[in-house]
Amino acid sequence: MGSIEGMVGPLKDLEDYKGSLCDGRVVFYRGKKVDDVTKHPILSLAVNHVGCFFGEGIEDNELRKRLFYHDPELKATVSAFYKEPRSPSDLYDRFQLTYDVTKSIGVLVAHISSDAVFGSKIVASELGGEYRERLLSYVENVAKNNLFMAGAQIDVKGHRTLRPAQQKDADLYVHAVEEKSDGIVVRGAKLHTSNAIACSELFVLPGRAFREGEEDYAIAFTVPANAKGLKMICRPAIGAEAALNDLEGARASKVAVLESLTIFDNVFVPWERVFVYKDIEKASRLALMFALWHRFTAVSYRVGLADHLIGLAKLVEEANGLERVPHIQKEIVDVVTYAEIQKMCARMAAYEGIKHEATGIYMPNSIYTNIGKLYSNANYLNVIHSLIDIAGGLAITAPSGDDYDNEELRKDINKYLSAAIPGEERFKLFLILREAVALMGGEESVTHIHAEGSERASLIELYRTYDFDRPKQLIQRLLSKMR
Ligand SMILES: Cc1cc2nc3c(=O)[nH]c(=O)nc-3n(C[C@H](O)[C@H](O)[C@H](O)COP(=O)(O)OP(=O)(O)OC[C@H]3O[C@@H](n4cnc5c(N)ncnc54)[C@H](O)[C@@H]3O)c2cc1C
C-alpha cells in the first residue's frame, strides 16, 4: 500500500485529528477567513461533531468501545464504520451503531466516508484496470489512517431543468477543464457539503446520471481539505449562534453539522486520486451507489433523532397534564409511528441486504432504504406539528435562560410555569422543545426534507427498481380467468 500525496495520518485519537486540521485549508465564516477551525467558537462545533467518531461527547463507555474494531486484513484498529458488511448482521450492526451514536450526541451522525468507501469499492469492482487499483489503494489508506472524508456530491446545478453542458456557465457542475500527464485540473462548485470544513479529505462524487456529451462532468476524485484552489464558504450555524444562554441550545451549543459551498477553482488532482474519468456509465452508477449507502445511513440516524422526538412529546404531554386526552394520545402515537416505521425500514434494509457478488459486500436493500427515506422526508413536518400541538404556544414563548438567571424572574417562572410538574422543570423541558422546533427547527426541517436526496430522488429510484411483475401477475391471473 503506497502513501497518497497530500493525505494526513494515521489519526490515532481526537488530539491527532484536531491537530491535523490547522493545515492551511481555506475556510470562510460570515465573510471572514478562519485560519484554525478548531479554535473558532462556531466552526469548532463541527470539529466536535466529527470528533464523535473518536468518542468526543459520548459518555457511555461501552458505546465508545464499539466505535473501533481491529481489522485483520488491514492489521490496524480502525473506525467500526469502516467494517465492511459481510452479512445482513453486519449491516444491522452498522444501523445500530449509527442509531446509538446519534441518540448519544442528539445530533445526526452520518459516517459519509464509509458510505463513499463501500459505494466506490462496489463500482470499482466493475471498473477494472488501473482505476480499480487506485481506488482500492486510496480507500485502504483512508481506513487505515482513520480519516473522515466529506462527500461532495451535489453540484450547485444552476437552472434545474437544464443539463450540465446546457448551463450558461459550464462551472455550475464540477468538471475537468484540463488533462495533464500527471493528473487533471477541475473547476466548479458543490453545495451543502457537510463538515467539509472539518474533514481530512473530500470525496468528490458525481451528483447525477450523465449522457453522451457530458463526459467532462463524469468524474470522481478526492482532494485533501487543504488542496490549492479549494475554498469552503461555511453556512451560518444559526441554531448555535442563537443559543445565547447556556441553558438554551442543549444540543446546538455543543455540536453542529456545518455545510459549505465548496469551490474548486482550478484544483489540480493527481491521477492517483482520480477514480472515474470521463466515463458516463461508471459515474452514473457511482452516483446511485453512494446514494444507496448514504440513505441507509440517513434512515439509521433519523431513527435516533425520532426517539428524541418521542421523548419530548411524552414528557411535554405529562408536564402539561394531558395524559389520557384522546387527541393528544393520537399525536403521541403519530410520533411513535413515525419513529418505528423508519426503524422497521432500516432493519429490513439490513435483514434483506443483498450480496454484491464481485466484492462480497452486503448492500442495504434499496427498496426498504428508499421507502424509509421517503417516509422520513414526507412526514417530518407532521411530527413537528404533533409536538407543537401537544405543547401549546409555550413551544416558542417560554422566557429565556437569562430570565432564569435573574433570581426575581426565576421565582416568577417557577410559580407561573408550574403545571403537572414544577415550573422550573417544565421551563427547562420547554427550552429543549424550543430548540427542536425553533433554534434548530429550521435546520432540522430542511435536513429531513432534503439531506441525502430530496423526495424525488427516492421516488424515482423506487419506481425504477420496484419489482412490479409479482403484483402485476396477481391481477393478470384474475384477468385470465375472466370471460
Ligand atoms: C442539511 C443538509 C446536508 C447535506 N449534506 C450534503 C453533503 O454532505 N454532500 C452533498 O453532496 N450534498 C449534501 N446535501 C444535499 C442534498 O443531497 C440536496 O439538498 C438534495 O439532493 C436536493 O438538492 P438541492 O438542494 O440542490 O435542491 P434542488 O435539486 O434544487 O431541489 C429543489 C426542488 O426542485 C426539484 N427539482 C430539481 N431538479 C429538478 C429537475 N431537473 N426536474 C424536476 N424537478 C427538479 C426537486 O425535486 C425539489 O423538489 C445536504 C443537504 C442538506 C439540506
The ligand as an ORCA input file, in Angstrom:
! r2SCAN-3c Opt
* xyz 0 1
  C     -28.501     19.707      5.826
  C     -28.076     19.156      4.505
  C     -26.902     18.433      4.410
  C     -26.460     17.969      3.176
  N     -25.253     17.322      3.093
  C     -24.742     17.033      1.874
  C     -23.418     16.530      1.733
  O     -22.715     16.297      2.701
  N     -22.949     16.310      0.475
  C     -23.697     16.558     -0.626
  O     -23.213     16.344     -1.725
  N     -24.956     17.001     -0.511
  C     -25.490     17.253      0.696
  N     -26.772     17.729      0.799
  C     -27.504     17.973     -0.427
  C     -28.775     17.194     -0.637
  O     -28.486     15.923     -1.129
  C     -29.608     18.058     -1.588
  O     -30.088     19.149     -0.834
  C     -30.736     17.328     -2.246
  O     -30.228     16.361     -3.122
  C     -31.613     18.295     -3.046
  O     -30.839     19.032     -3.958
  P     -30.870     20.621     -3.923
  O     -30.715     21.068     -2.545
  O     -29.897     21.121     -4.913
  O     -32.326     21.010     -4.328
  P     -32.964     21.039     -5.765
  O     -32.376     19.955     -6.605
  O     -32.915     22.406     -6.280
  O     -34.445     20.611     -5.448
  C     -35.498     21.540     -5.174
  C     -36.777     21.012     -5.839
  O     -36.598     21.036     -7.262
  C     -36.899     19.735     -7.799
  N     -36.018     19.532     -8.952
  C     -34.684     19.755     -9.023
  N     -34.221     19.445    -10.259
  C     -35.269     19.038    -10.963
  C     -35.426     18.584    -12.296
  N     -34.396     18.522    -13.150
  N     -36.658     18.213    -12.687
  C     -37.716     18.263    -11.854
  N     -37.615     18.697    -10.567
  C     -36.420     19.072    -10.139
  C     -36.578     18.775     -6.664
  O     -37.241     17.532     -6.816
  C     -37.099     19.546     -5.454
  O     -38.466     19.369     -5.333
  C     -27.241     18.186      2.024
  C     -28.447     18.880      2.135
  C     -28.857     19.376      3.353
  C     -30.142     20.141      3.436
*
